[in-house]
Amino acid sequence: MALDISTLEARYLDSCGRHEILPNPSVLSWFCKAKAQNQNCAKCSIVVYLDQLKNADICPLIDVFLEMDAFDVDAVDILSERSCFLKEEYIMSLMRAINQKLRVVDLSNVSLRNDLWSDLCQGGLACHVLNLRSTSIRKLNMVGKFMRLNALNLDFCTSLASLHEDCFSSMPNLMRLSMCETRIANLWTTTAALSKLPSLIELRFQNCLCCKDTGPCPASLVINADAKNVASGADDRVNNSEDHNIYEYLSNVHEAELSSYLNKMNLLELSSDVTPNLNGHAEMLNEIHDNDEFLLSVYMQDLIDAALQLKNYISHHPSLICFEKHYREYMIASLPKLQVLDNFPIRRLDREMAKCIFARYFEYLPYKRKHKESVVSVLHKREMGTSGSYQNSSKPKQRNHYRTQCFFSRSLSAAKLGFSAWPLLHPLSSFSHIYKEENKRLRPRQFEYHPSNPSLMGFGTLDGEVVVVNHENGNIVSYIPSTGAMNSVLGLCWLKKYPSKLVAGSDNGCVRLFDLSRIPHKVADTCGNSCVATYYDFEQLTSVHVNSADDQFLASGYSKNVALYDINTGIRLQLFTDMHREPINVAKFAHHSPFMFATSSFDNDVKMWDLRQKPVQPCYTSSSSRGNVMVCFSPDDLYLLVSAIDNEVKQLLAVDGRLHMDFDITSTGSAYNYTRSYYMNGRDYIISGSCDEHVVRVCCAQTGRRLRDVYVEDSESGKSLFVQSLRGDPFREFHMAVLAVSMRPISKWEIIKVNLLASSPRAEECSYGHQRVSSSCSLGG
């Protein structure tokens, strides 16, 4: 038989005597309240207020709570209403002593040391509700047992930037989760972590002002009830109409039905642009066909609901993830069991719309694969020579070796990439770098993969050095120190027919050709050992690029001119003046024609030129809305990839400059957010990053759909890094390298290899910031 509260109180007094301390009056009042509950035949619970305790009070309480299972107490809550000055280890011991009868734990005013926070995450808790509001958590790593946890509050954890891959794997009963005003931003890693919560039905990354919990806002329930009546009337009229053309019907209903209803609800000011702006839903008109009468009637309700949401819902305390395009639809499509998001209930139409928007703007798996498949299954099909698709047995099988190999290569990529949303990031600084005198680390400023050796990469540094590294085994192959003539190396280009040679140009205008085969040792004593040619200076240089014949190269820079050099003779053949109205940051030759090249300028224009026509007039001009930072040809020269300031990324047809694809990446509003984009996997995908952001975006080059976002971090500090430049690995699918920089507390530049097909051994930690980077970020490719 369970012991009553009076016995619990007596044991507390006895324990205080043993520890030679006076009983705490607050503790005695807690027991009195619990005794009163017991006498009224109500469930008996004890509420422990941490801010009412002193360190000396903890030992007697622990003695009592260790015997809690023997007493008639249903639950114990641990709360902290004000700042608490208890030793953190005492708080942990108190919670462990209560153990299975913990119900609510509120640590919102408690600051735990890193080791104790780690202990909590690794060990877990038996509580039902855990409140960690405003705590200093950077990475959520709650991998311990939280088997009874029903609600978790992480609001205002402004340092929280990422979720560990398995942070929710031991919370089978978590139904409610709130993470308002955090720095979580990655849709892919966030939904991958949340998908491991089988019971999650309510989620918040921003909140409705009138709602303190994660449940549906009462106002939204009233709105839905009113909207159903209007939608029901619209449904009747659709069914009775002889003409079911949805576009004509919507245009008529928009004025007749919606305007009167919106006017009645004081929403008429929204009705004029309801169609184009309601969370992107109106874009789905093209997805609805003439025979979708039911969807039309429900769509009517959605138009009204969305207008009311615009009127009544104001986002409060949004996390960074809320600013991602199509955030709500992505979350709804990725978490099918979710019932409430940001205090708004998820309806059937929300799910239908979310599926449509997800299919339009995102790739679930590479190469339009619809379903996840195991690597073993793909390898088995390749072994058997079948793709798994239905074939008509009456027709003879015709095998195309190239197409079969391409199919299985893409299938393997899809299987591996679908395994984890956390890619493997491997910094080049972890390799055996050469360190200069005074223990200064090499600071890469420009880099290029070797054109024929998959293991080699060359990079130039801020201090004028040129280094070739084997990025697979970590060995330095060649190191050419700066002689003082070279400043920051902004231009770097390998020769394809003579792969031991590369052209390097620095920002002070010095341009040189190096032959690495002439270096007998790892480190050259002087530049003269490997320098084959020195070219006429090009002032304020930002870019060099060699043509496909390896006989000429272009130099461009912070000027309106482009210079053409003869590689073999070292002569500057021509200086093309005033090709643009503003500085030309990059000039690039085509991959297969030695005569065609493109220029991108901060005057907003990209121009195509032909050397055979003595470039006075461009073949064509294509304009961006902002200054252009980068241009490059696709590997087959079919397209031009153009990157303008602040994430304006477009793909043009190389033949005439017509727009082929606008990747529609969200702008930050910064005029200093210099964006660079390159191809990956041939011309199948593009990767794009900007110097004011910590993210690399991976998009399908043919559809524009986003496949992944990769957040770049410093392996040592765990802090986020700005994306200075990037390249797709020409030899490995879904591999890339990113030149990243941290400006605080010290300037740190490093190259990070990214493998999207391998899972990171640790959770990705990503954070946003708004530190200003130097103006040199605008220069070069």
Disulfide bonds with the S-S distance in Angstrom:
none
